[in-house]
Amino acid sequence: MTPVPASPADVPASPADVPGDAPADGPGDGSGDRPGDGSGDRPGDGSGDVPGGPPVRVGLVGAGVMGRDHAMTLARSVPGAALVTVTDPDPDRAAEVAAATGCRVAVDADALLGDPGVDAVLVASPDDTHEALVLACLAAGKPVLCEKPLAPDAETALRIVRAEAASGRRLVRVGFMRRHDPGYLAMRRALDSGDLGAPLLLHCRHRNAASTPAFTSDMLLTSSATHEIDIVRWLLREEIVAVSVRTGRASRRAPAGVVDPRLLLLRTASGVLVDVEVFVNAGYGYDVRCELVGERGVHRLSPAPVSRDWRDRFAVAYRDQLRAWVGGLRRGAPDGPTAWDGYAATSVALAAVRSARSGREEAVTMADAVTPG
Ligand SMILES: NC(=O)c1ccc[n+]([C@@H]2O[C@H](COP(=O)([O-])OP(=O)(O)OC[C@H]3O[C@@H](n4cnc5c(N)ncnc54)[C@H](O)[C@@H]3O)[C@@H](O)[C@H]2O)c1
């Protein structure tokens, strides 16, 4: 029952490292946006350099598709982590994860958060539950890795950013795992090397075999597209300032009334144009593509086998995200996308929702950087 070591993450944030205090050189708070800074720039991040000492004892909230996957990864492939407890309103799901991993079942999230044997919390419950859970983690002083999106609307995400800043501790990380994908890491290194010259265009494709029945047209933008939005900000190290959305003929595979596919055109502060296809009922499988066009060259995301199960495509990224989070906690160096990154992605997604309604390009509106409360 040893707590996570006291660390820079546990001391009041200075103006330079307040979540949401975006540095001049790119999006984020400065903790996750520089090469080699622990933001996932090293393949296998966190796997080999975790110091000794007691494991980080993780509590899992939500034992659905993502939660089960994270639980198995934590139990099998993350040195320095121990999954100690799980909770889910569906007792069978919680029991299944507990049986598979040997962890306890907590009666609810309050019990899990109040357990002194839980050092850190992984939130894998539905999007609309994230705010209450992340705020409860902040109140309990426990580091939390929250699945994306941080929140379904920008005001909610900003409340989390502000609550974290007021807590004086950098406790929140968001599950934008693509930053740990070896292919995207190679693309970022290629851009940083200067060999491609200045970036001009980015072409992104995000296709799923099938959406869940409850998926909505807006969720193509607020849930699926947030992965693309985050990777654009992370790759280019700048903010997206405007978004246009176009919708054409809807696939008959989509649930009734769902406009799928959609095309987004993002414009960054420096004028890079990014086109994004989001097609979540593509039928044939999970297929993510990306091509970066620079003044002197082109870099394509290395091709990956198309799979029916989206978890296969980013299995390494999911694993390395957890390794980096746990390794960061053990080293006392927070790692991964911040609450501000979650807020920024949601802000862009909501500009996309506005554009889908208005038919016009919509500006991305974001609050000023947050200072300690
Ligand atoms: N990073 C990614 O690539 C990725 C992929 C899929 C889903 N997600 C995100 O992961 C989260 C979970 O998605 P999923 O596909 O596993 O959904 P899911 O429906 O399969 O599982 C969600 C689970 O949370 C439980 N739950 C509901 N309310 C809860 C609460 N208040 N407290 C605790 N548990 C609660 C449900 O009973 C269910 O078992 C969502 O936020 C989703 O957007 C991320």
The ligand as an SDF file (V2000), in Angstrom:
LIG
                    3D

 44 48  0  0  0  0  0  0  0  0999 V2000
   -9.3440    5.4530  -27.5030 N   0  0  0  0  0  0  0  0  0  0  0  0
  -10.1110    4.8150  -28.3460 C   0  0  0  0  0  0  0  0  0  0  0  0
   -9.6860    4.4420  -29.4360 O   0  0  0  0  0  0  0  0  0  0  0  0
  -11.5250    4.4860  -27.9760 C   0  0  0  0  0  0  0  0  0  0  0  0
  -12.2380    3.5180  -28.6950 C   0  0  0  0  0  0  0  0  0  0  0  0
  -13.5330    3.2180  -28.2920 C   0  0  0  0  0  0  0  0  0  0  0  0
  -14.1130    3.8810  -27.2300 C   0  0  0  0  0  0  0  0  0  0  0  0
  -13.3960    4.8450  -26.5850 N   0  0  0  0  0  0  0  0  0  0  0  0
  -13.9860    5.5640  -25.4590 C   0  0  0  0  0  0  0  0  0  0  0  0
  -13.9360    4.6990  -24.3370 O   0  0  0  0  0  0  0  0  0  0  0  0
  -15.0950    4.9210  -23.5110 C   0  0  0  0  0  0  0  0  0  0  0  0
  -15.8230    3.5870  -23.3120 C   0  0  0  0  0  0  0  0  0  0  0  0
  -16.2080    3.1120  -24.5880 O   0  0  0  0  0  0  0  0  0  0  0  0
  -16.5980    1.5630  -24.7950 P   0  0  0  0  0  0  0  0  0  0  0  0
  -16.5910    1.3530  -26.2560 O   0  0  0  0  0  0  0  0  0  0  0  0
  -15.7660    0.6890  -23.9290 O   0  0  0  0  0  0  0  0  0  0  0  0
  -18.1150    1.5580  -24.2610 O   0  0  0  0  0  0  0  0  0  0  0  0
  -18.9250    0.3290  -23.6550 P   0  0  0  0  0  0  0  0  0  0  0  0
  -20.3490    0.7280  -23.7290 O   0  0  0  0  0  0  0  0  0  0  0  0
  -18.5040   -0.9530  -24.2690 O   0  0  0  0  0  0  0  0  0  0  0  0
  -18.4780    0.2750  -22.1280 O   0  0  0  0  0  0  0  0  0  0  0  0
  -18.7680    1.2770  -21.2070 C   0  0  0  0  0  0  0  0  0  0  0  0
  -18.9210    0.6280  -19.8360 C   0  0  0  0  0  0  0  0  0  0  0  0
  -19.0520    1.6500  -18.8520 O   0  0  0  0  0  0  0  0  0  0  0  0
  -20.0740    1.2400  -17.9400 C   0  0  0  0  0  0  0  0  0  0  0  0
  -20.6000    2.4280  -17.2860 N   0  0  0  0  0  0  0  0  0  0  0  0
  -21.6640    3.1900  -17.6420 C   0  0  0  0  0  0  0  0  0  0  0  0
  -21.8090    4.2170  -16.7790 N   0  0  0  0  0  0  0  0  0  0  0  0
  -20.8240    4.0820  -15.8500 C   0  0  0  0  0  0  0  0  0  0  0  0
  -20.4550    4.8320  -14.7110 C   0  0  0  0  0  0  0  0  0  0  0  0
  -21.1150    5.9340  -14.3480 N   0  0  0  0  0  0  0  0  0  0  0  0
  -19.3960    4.4080  -13.9890 N   0  0  0  0  0  0  0  0  0  0  0  0
  -18.7230    3.2990  -14.3490 C   0  0  0  0  0  0  0  0  0  0  0  0
  -19.0040    2.5690  -15.4330 N   0  0  0  0  0  0  0  0  0  0  0  0
  -20.0590    2.9510  -16.1900 C   0  0  0  0  0  0  0  0  0  0  0  0
  -21.0650    0.4710  -18.7800 C   0  0  0  0  0  0  0  0  0  0  0  0
  -21.8670   -0.3990  -17.9770 O   0  0  0  0  0  0  0  0  0  0  0  0
  -20.1430   -0.2790  -19.7230 C   0  0  0  0  0  0  0  0  0  0  0  0
  -19.7640   -1.5370  -19.2160 O   0  0  0  0  0  0  0  0  0  0  0  0
  -15.9030    5.9930  -24.2090 C   0  0  0  0  0  0  0  0  0  0  0  0
  -15.5940    7.2430  -23.6670 O   0  0  0  0  0  0  0  0  0  0  0  0
  -15.4440    5.9080  -25.6530 C   0  0  0  0  0  0  0  0  0  0  0  0
  -15.5860    7.1370  -26.3740 O   0  0  0  0  0  0  0  0  0  0  0  0
  -12.1320    5.1330  -26.9190 C   0  0  0  0  0  0  0  0  0  0  0  0
  1  2  1  0
  2  3  2  0
  2  4  1  0
  4  5  1  0
  4 44  2  0
  5  6  2  0
  6  7  1  0
  7  8  2  0
  8  9  1  0
  8 44  1  0
  9 10  1  0
  9 42  1  0
 10 11  1  0
 11 12  1  0
 11 40  1  0
 12 13  1  0
 13 14  1  0
 14 15  2  0
 14 16  1  0
 14 17  1  0
 17 18  1  0
 18 19  2  0
 18 20  1  0
 18 21  1  0
 21 22  1  0
 22 23  1  0
 23 24  1  0
 23 38  1  0
 24 25  1  0
 25 26  1  0
 25 36  1  0
 26 27  1  0
 26 35  1  0
 27 28  2  0
 28 29  1  0
 29 30  1  0
 29 35  2  0
 30 31  1  0
 30 32  2  0
 32 33  1  0
 33 34  2  0
 34 35  1  0
 36 37  1  0
 36 38  1  0
 38 39  1  0
 40 41  1  0
 40 42  1  0
 42 43  1  0
M  CHG  2   8   1  16  -1
M  END
$$$$
